[in-house]
Amino acid sequence: MTKDEIKQRLRESGLRVTIPRLAVMRSIISANRPLSHADVVGILDGDGGDQATIYRCLVAFVNAGILRIASKANGIARYEV
C-alpha cells in the first residue's frame, strides 16, 4: 500500500492524516505478522511519536475499522490490517 493509499484510507475512515499515523500504518502494513504495541514502538524507534501516541493511533485505527486485533494472547493485543 502506498503512502497516498494510506492517506486516503485514513481520510475515508474520518481520521486526520498525521505523521505518527502514517508511520504506524506503514509499520503494520509492511509486517508479515500481527504486531503488538511494543513491536510497533520498537520498529518505529521514536519516528512515530512516543509510546502513548502510538497506542492512541492503534486504538483509533481499531475503532475506525482500519485495523483489527488479531489476538490477545497473554493480555497483549496484536494488530493487523
C-alpha positions in Angstrom: 0.0 0.0 0.0 1.4 3.4 -1.0 1.6 6.5 1.2 -1.2 8.1 -0.8 -3.4 5.0 -0.4 -2.8 5.0 3.4 -3.7 8.7 3.5 -6.9 8.1 1.5 -7.8 5.2 3.8 -7.4 7.4 6.9 -9.5 10.2 5.4 -12.2 7.8 4.3 -12.3 6.5 7.9 -12.8 10.0 9.3 -9.2 10.3 10.7 -6.8 13.1 10.2 -3.6 12.3 8.4 -0.6 12.8 10.7 3.0 11.8 10.6 2.6 9.3 13.5 -0.5 7.7 12.0 1.3 7.3 8.7 4.3 5.7 10.4 2.2 3.3 12.5 0.1 2.2 9.5 3.2 1.7 7.4 4.8 -0.5 10.1 1.6 -2.6 10.4 1.1 -3.0 6.7 4.7 -3.9 6.0 4.8 -6.6 8.7 4.2 -10.2 7.8 2.6 -10.9 11.1 0.3 -9.2 13.6 2.3 -6.7 15.8 1.9 -5.7 19.4 2.2 -2.1 20.6 5.7 -2.9 21.8 6.6 -4.3 18.4 5.4 -1.1 16.7 7.3 1.1 19.2 10.5 -1.0 18.5 10.1 -0.8 14.8 9.5 3.0 14.8 12.2 3.7 17.4 10.8 7.2 18.0 9.9 8.1 14.4 6.2 7.6 15.1 6.0 9.6 18.3 6.1 8.4 21.8 4.6 5.2 23.2 1.3 6.9 24.2 0.9 8.4 20.7 1.5 5.0 19.1 -1.1 3.4 21.4 -3.7 6.1 20.6 -3.1 5.6 16.9 -3.7 1.8 17.3 -6.9 2.4 19.3 -8.1 4.9 16.7 -7.4 2.5 13.9 -9.3 -0.3 15.5 -12.3 2.0 16.4 -12.3 3.2 12.8 -12.2 -0.3 11.4 -8.9 0.1 9.7 -7.1 -2.5 11.9 -8.3 -5.4 13.9 -7.0 -7.1 17.0 -5.7 -10.5 15.7 -5.1 -11.9 19.1 -4.9 -11.0 22.8 -2.7 -13.8 23.9 -1.4 -13.3 27.5 -3.3 -10.0 27.6 -1.2 -8.5 24.8 -3.1 -7.2 21.8 -1.6 -7.8 18.4 -2.9 -5.8 15.5 -3.2 -6.5 11.7 -4.9 -5.0 8.7 
